[in-house]
Amino acid sequence: MIQLKRILRLLPALVLVIGWTSCEKKTETTPSSETKLTAITFAANDSFPGLKKAVFTIDFAHDTALVYNTDSLPVGTRIDSVVTTFYFTTTIGYANFYSGDDTVLVTASDTLNFTPRPCRLRVVSEDLKHERNYHIYVNVHKVDPDLYVWTQTKESLFTGNCDVHAENLQGTVQLYCQDGINVKLYRTTDGYEWTGPLTVNGLPRGANVQQIINSDTRLYYAENNHVYCTEDGMNWVSIDCSGLGFKVENMLFEYNDSIWAIVSDPASGDLWFATMAEGGTLARQNQIGRINKYYRSSEEQFPISDFSAVVFHGRSGRKRAMVMGGFGTNGDPLNSRWNLEWIDTDSTTGFYRLENFTIEQPEFTALTGAALVWYDYKMLLFGSQENPSSTIIHPVLESVDEGMNWDEPDSTKNMLPPTFVPRRNQAAVVTVDDAILLIGGQNRTTSFTDVWRGKKNSIEWL
């Protein structure tokens, strides 16, 4: 009985402790005053795949915050009914979306019209005491960024049946025209306005102008064991290489801060590379060694004339050089695609690697008289012929894997106009304002003297 009374006396105290503990766990939440938008996302749409990839920048530096996508959506993307989700830093009271005369109370995900510019988002905080406005711009390309626009800038720049070649020398395109008697020079920066013909001094009268190469400050040409160079494109000086112990077959390109040439051993006929600094003297390149040793078969050769060459930086950042087609030492036309690359072994040393990419696409046609440029991380090849006896000439082929494989480009993106007649032996060069110029050339019946200018819409957006 005594024990029961003790228990009854403890019950009120226990109830009080439990009640006090329950009150301690119960917290009151203060409504948020935040109105900050953190992100906008668009739902996937099978008809417009680019929608889901849209990424928006939110700029709070203005009284009305700005929201926009830096990378515009693909041309033709419809934004009048986009399933949209808004994200905020915390719970808000509500948000209204204003599109022209329409107002939508924002829920979890809404189908919204972003066509008016700008649309407005009004966000009210959870405590209903604060609000913030956002102007939203959904940018869509007005033109196709991948489209190449081609126009004829000159119907007839020069006269006669001429071999032509063009190089960009410090921002000015130097066009050389060889008519079999003399070499004439024409100049432009953009392909629209030209000066010339100008008289060329010091270059052999019958020079094969298609084998002129450029460096950062000079142009070079090789003939009869002499190397010719110019700093202004018009006045050339000759360097006698007859005492160097090899025959200079042709100049190749500037690569890795050196001027490169293809040379032959007078005794054995073996081919080597030779290099020199600007204004220096050619010396045989011994690290690569005899080029013949890289041949995989008796038919494989390195070209000594009428090849196409280009130097480029791939997406990996490594600088490479490519020599395509041309004629070998036995006079046969080649389908070879020789790739030269410097491989770093550490911060100060490395080695050159030479490889023929023909193994990747052995059916590729033999090439002579084709023009090659590096443009928008692609190689573009103008005027390749199916075979020496064929009448089929490809206006343009492209390689997206740095010369290993070649195909016709998407005709909806890059196609020369119907009025452009396919031809070989044309000049191709990239101007200082990132346009491609195609100049002259020949087919079986016609010698062309026109100029075409092509430019990818997005080339200046990169």
C-alpha positions in Angstrom: 0.0 0.0 0.0 2.8 2.3 0.9 4.6 1.4 -2.4 1.4 2.2 -4.4 1.2 5.7 -2.9 4.8 6.4 -3.8 4.0 5.5 -7.5 0.9 7.7 -7.6 2.9 10.6 -6.2 5.5 10.2 -9.0 3.0 10.2 -11.9 2.4 14.0 -12.0 6.1 14.6 -12.2 6.7 12.1 -15.0 3.9 13.6 -17.1 5.4 17.0 -16.6 8.8 15.8 -17.9 7.3 14.1 -20.9 5.3 17.1 -21.7 8.3 19.4 -21.4 10.4 17.2 -23.6 7.7 17.2 -26.3 7.6 21.0 -26.3 11.3 21.1 -26.7 11.2 19.0 -29.9 8.5 21.2 -31.5 10.2 24.1 -33.5 8.6 27.0 -35.3 9.7 27.6 -38.9 10.2 31.2 -40.1 8.9 31.8 -43.7 11.8 32.4 -46.1 12.4 35.8 -47.6 14.6 34.4 -50.5 13.7 34.9 -54.1 16.8 33.6 -55.8 16.5 31.6 -59.0 19.3 29.0 -59.4 18.6 27.2 -62.6 16.2 26.6 -65.5 16.0 23.3 -67.3 14.1 22.2 -70.4 12.7 18.8 -70.9 13.8 16.6 -73.8 11.9 16.9 -77.1 12.5 14.3 -79.8 11.8 16.9 -82.5 14.3 19.3 -81.1 17.1 17.4 -79.3 19.1 20.6 -78.5 16.4 21.8 -76.0 17.5 19.5 -73.1 21.1 20.7 -73.6 20.3 24.4 -73.0 22.4 25.9 -70.2 21.4 29.3 -68.7 23.4 32.0 -67.2 21.8 34.1 -64.4 23.1 37.6 -64.1 22.2 39.4 -60.9 24.2 42.6 -61.6 21.0 44.4 -62.7 17.9 45.5 -60.9 16.0 43.0 -63.1 18.2 39.9 -63.3 19.0 38.6 -66.7 18.7 35.0 -67.7 20.0 33.8 -71.1 21.7 30.8 -72.8 25.1 31.8 -74.1 25.2 28.9 -76.6 22.2 29.5 -78.8 19.8 26.6 -79.6 20.0 25.1 -83.2 18.4 27.0 -86.0 14.7 26.1 -86.3 14.2 25.1 -82.7 10.7 25.9 -81.6 10.4 27.6 -78.1 6.7 28.3 -78.1 5.8 25.2 -76.0 8.7 24.1 -73.9 8.3 22.0 -70.7 10.2 24.0 -68.2 11.3 23.5 -64.6 12.6 26.4 -62.4 14.8 25.8 -59.4 15.2 28.2 -56.4 17.5 28.3 -53.3 14.6 27.6 -51.0 10.9 27.4 -50.9 9.2 30.4 -52.4 5.7 31.8 -52.0 4.8 31.7 -55.7 6.1 32.7 -59.2 4.3 34.1 -62.2 5.7 33.7 -65.8 4.8 36.5 -68.2 5.0 35.8 -72.0 3.6 38.6 -74.0 0.0 39.1 -72.8 -0.2 35.6 -71.2 0.4 35.0 -67.5 1.1 31.5 -66.0 1.3 30.6 -62.3 4.4 28.4 -62.1 4.0 24.9 -60.8 6.4 21.9 -60.7 6.8 21.9 -64.5 5.0 24.0 -67.0 4.7 24.2 -70.8 5.8 27.8 -71.5 6.1 30.1 -74.5 9.6 31.7 -74.7 9.1 33.3 -78.1 8.5 36.9 -76.8 11.8 38.7 -75.9 12.1 39.1 -73.1 9.8 36.9 -71.1 9.5 37.8 -67.4 9.5 35.7 -64.2 8.2 37.4 -61.0 9.2 35.5 -57.9 7.5 36.3 -54.5 9.2 35.0 -51.3 7.6 32.6 -48.9 7.0 35.3 -46.4 5.2 37.4 -49.1 7.3 40.4 -48.2 9.9 40.3 -51.0 9.9 39.9 -54.8 12.4 39.7 -57.6 11.9 40.0 -61.4 13.9 38.2 -64.0 14.1 38.9 -67.8 14.5 35.6 -69.7 16.0 35.4 -73.2 16.0 32.1 -74.9 18.5 32.5 -77.8 18.0 30.5 -81.0 20.3 30.7 -84.0 18.8 32.7 -86.8 21.1 31.1 -89.3 22.5 27.5 -89.4 25.9 27.7 -87.7 27.2 24.7 -89.6 26.3 26.1 -93.1 29.0 27.1 -95.5 28.0 30.1 -97.6 29.7 30.2 -101.0 29.7 33.2 -103.4 31.6 34.0 -106.5 33.6 37.2 -105.9 35.2 37.4 -109.3 34.0 36.0 -112.6 37.4 36.4 -114.2 40.4 37.6 -112.2 43.1 36.9 -114.8 43.3 35.9 -118.5 44.7 32.8 -120.2 45.4 29.2 -119.3 47.3 29.5 -116.0 48.6 27.2 -113.3 47.7 28.9 -110.0 48.7 28.8 -106.4 47.9 31.0 -103.4 49.5 31.4 -100.0 48.6 33.7 -97.0 51.7 35.7 -96.2 51.2 37.7 -93.0 47.5 38.4 -93.7 47.7 39.0 -97.5 46.9 36.3 -100.0 49.6 36.1 -102.7 48.2 34.4 -105.8 50.7 33.3 -108.4 49.6 32.7 -112.0 52.0 30.8 -114.4 51.0 31.0 -118.0 54.1 29.1 -119.4 56.0 32.3 -120.2 56.0 34.4 -117.0 54.7 34.4 -113.4 52.3 37.1 -112.4 51.2 38.0 -108.9 47.7 39.1 -107.6 47.0 40.2 -104.0 44.0 40.4 -101.8 43.0 40.2 -98.1 39.4 39.1 -98.4 38.9 37.8 -102.0 36.7 40.7 -103.0 39.3 43.4 -103.8 42.4 42.5 -105.8 45.6 44.2 -106.9 47.6 43.0 -109.9 48.9 41.7 -112.1 52.3 42.5 -110.5 55.7 41.6 -111.9 57.6 38.9 -110.0 61.3 39.3 -109.8 63.9 36.6 -109.2 61.7 33.5 -109.5 62.4 31.1 -112.5 60.2 32.1 -115.5 58.9 28.5 -115.7 58.5 28.0 -112.0 56.0 25.3 -110.9 54.1 27.8 -108.7 51.9 25.1 -107.2 54.9 24.0 -105.1 55.4 27.3 -103.3 55.1 27.1 -99.5 54.8 29.6 -96.7 56.2 30.3 -93.3 55.4 33.0 -90.8 57.5 35.6 -92.6 58.5 34.2 -96.0 57.6 32.1 -99.0 59.8 29.4 -100.4 60.2 27.5 -103.7 62.8 24.9 -104.9 64.1 24.2 -108.4 67.4 22.8 -109.9 69.0 22.5 -106.4 68.3 26.2 -105.6 65.9 27.4 -102.9 64.2 30.7 -103.6 62.6 32.8 -100.9 60.8 36.1 -100.6 59.6 38.4 -97.7 57.2 40.5 -99.8 55.9 37.9 -102.3 57.2 39.9 -105.3 61.0 39.9 -105.0 62.7 36.6 -104.7 66.3 35.7 -103.8 68.1 32.4 -104.7 70.2 30.1 -102.4 72.5 27.6 -104.1 72.2 24.2 -102.4 74.4 22.3 -104.8 77.2 21.9 -102.3 75.1 20.4 -99.5 75.6 16.7 -100.6 72.0 16.1 -101.6 69.5 17.1 -104.2 66.6 19.4 -103.2 63.5 17.8 -104.7 60.8 20.2 -103.3 59.9 22.3 -100.4 57.2 20.8 -98.0 56.1 23.2 -95.2 57.0 25.1 -92.1 56.7 22.7 -89.1 58.0 22.9 -85.5 59.8 26.2 -86.1 61.7 24.8 -89.1 61.4 24.9 -92.9 61.1 21.4 -94.3 62.1 20.0 -97.7 62.2 16.6 -99.4 65.7 15.8 -100.6 67.4 12.8 -102.3 70.8 11.1 -102.0 72.5 11.4 -105.4 74.3 8.1 -105.0 71.5 5.8 -103.6 68.4 7.8 -104.6 67.1 7.4 -101.0 64.7 10.2 -99.8 65.4 12.2 -96.7 63.9 15.2 -95.0 66.0 18.3 -94.7 65.2 21.3 -92.4 66.5 24.8 -91.8 65.7 27.8 -89.7 64.3 30.9 -91.3 67.0 32.5 -93.4 69.3 29.5 -92.7 70.8 26.6 -94.7 69.1 23.2 -95.3 70.6 20.2 -93.4 69.6 16.6 -93.5 67.1 15.6 -90.8 68.8 12.5 -89.2 66.3 11.6 -86.4 63.7 10.4 -88.9 66.3 8.9 -91.1 65.9 7.4 -94.5 62.2 7.8 -95.6 62.3 4.6 -97.6 62.6 2.5 -94.5 59.0 3.5 -93.6 57.6 1.9 -96.8 55.4 -1.2 -96.1 55.6 -2.5 -99.7 57.6 -2.0 -102.9 54.6 0.1 -104.3 54.6 2.5 -101.4 56.4 5.8 -102.0 56.8 9.3 -100.7 55.9 12.1 -103.2 58.5 14.4 -104.7 56.1 16.6 -106.8 52.5 17.8 -107.2 51.5 16.8 -103.7 49.2 18.7 -101.4 50.5 19.6 -97.9 49.0 21.2 -94.8 50.2 21.9 -91.2 47.6 22.0 -88.5 46.8 21.9 -84.8 44.3 19.1 -84.0 41.9 19.0 -81.1 44.5 17.3 -79.0 46.6 20.5 -79.4 49.5 18.7 -81.0 50.9 20.2 -84.2 50.9 17.9 -87.2 51.8 18.0 -90.9 50.2 16.0 -93.7 51.5 15.3 -97.2 48.9 13.9 -99.6 49.1 12.4 -103.1 51.5 13.6 -105.7 54.0 11.8 -107.9 56.7 9.4 -106.6 60.2 8.9 -107.8 59.1 6.5 -110.5 56.5 9.0 -111.8 53.4 7.1 -110.5 50.5 9.1 -109.0 50.1 8.3 -105.3 47.2 7.9 -102.9 49.4 8.2 -99.9 48.6 10.4 -96.9 51.8 10.8 -94.9 51.4 12.2 -91.4 54.4 13.8 -89.5 54.1 14.4 -85.8 56.4 15.4 -83.0 56.0 13.2 -79.9 57.1 14.7 -76.5 58.9 12.2 -74.3 59.4 14.8 -71.5 59.4 18.6 -71.2 62.6 19.0 -73.2 63.0 16.0 -75.5 61.0 14.0 -78.0 61.0 12.4 -81.4 59.3 12.6 -84.9 56.9 9.9 -86.0 56.2 9.4 -89.7 53.2 7.3 -90.7 51.2 6.6 -93.9 47.5 6.8 -93.2 46.6 5.1 -96.5 46.2 1.8 -94.5 43.0 3.3 -93.1 41.4 3.8 -96.5 43.4 2.0 -99.1 40.8 2.4 -101.8 41.3 6.2 -101.7 42.1 7.6 -105.1 45.5 8.7 -106.3 45.8 12.5 -105.9 47.6 15.1 -108.1 46.5 18.6 -108.4 44.1 18.6 -105.5 44.1 21.6 -103.1 44.1 21.0 -99.3 43.2 23.3 -96.4 42.7 23.0 -92.6 39.5 24.7 -91.6 37.3 24.5 -88.5 39.1 21.4 -87.2 38.6 19.6 -90.5 40.7 18.9 -93.6 39.0 20.0 -96.8 40.2 18.7 -100.1 39.1 20.4 -103.3 39.3 18.9 -106.8 40.2 15.3 -106.1 39.7 13.0 -109.2 38.3 9.5 -109.1 41.3 8.2 -111.1 43.7 9.7 -113.7 41.4 8.7 -116.6 38.1 9.6 -114.9 35.9 12.6 -115.7 34.5 12.6 -112.1 36.0 15.3 -109.9 34.8 15.8 -106.3 34.3 19.5 -105.7 35.1 18.9 -102.0 35.9 16.1 -99.6 36.3 16.3 -95.9 38.1 14.5 -93.1 37.0 14.9 -89.5 39.8 12.5 -88.2 42.8 14.5 -89.3 43.3 12.9 -92.7 42.7 9.2 -91.9 39.3 8.9 -93.6 37.6 11.0 -96.3 34.0 11.5 -97.3 31.8 13.9 -99.0 30.5 16.5 -96.5 26.8 16.8 -95.6 25.3 18.4 -98.7 22.9 20.4 -96.6 25.8 22.1 -94.8 28.7 22.4 -97.3 28.0 22.2 -101.0 29.4 24.5 -103.7 26.7 26.2 -105.8 25.4 24.5 -108.9 27.1 27.2 -111.0 30.5 26.1 -109.7 32.1 23.7 -112.2 34.2 21.0 -110.6 37.9 21.4 -111.5 41.4 20.3 -110.6 44.6 22.3 -110.1 42.7 25.2 -108.4 44.3 27.3 -105.7 42.8 27.1 -102.2 43.7 29.4 -99.3 42.3 30.7 -96.0 42.1 34.4 -95.6 42.8 36.5 -92.5 39.1 36.8 -91.9 38.6 32.9 -91.9 37.1 32.5 -95.4 38.2 29.9 -98.0 39.1 31.2 -101.4 39.0 28.8 -104.4 40.7 30.3 -107.5 41.0 29.1 -111.1 41.8 25.5 -112.0 41.1 23.3 -115.0 39.0 20.4 -116.2 39.3 18.5 -119.5 37.8 21.3 -121.6 38.1 24.6 -119.6 40.7 26.7 -117.9 39.0 28.8 -115.1 39.9 32.3 -114.0 37.2 32.9 -111.4 37.3 33.3 -107.6 34.9 31.7 -105.1 34.7 32.6 -101.4 33.2 30.2 -98.8 32.8 30.7 -95.0 31.2 28.7 -92.3 28.6 30.8 -90.4 29.9 29.9 -87.0 33.6 30.1 -87.7 33.9 33.5 -85.9 31.8 32.3 -82.9 34.5 29.8 -81.8 
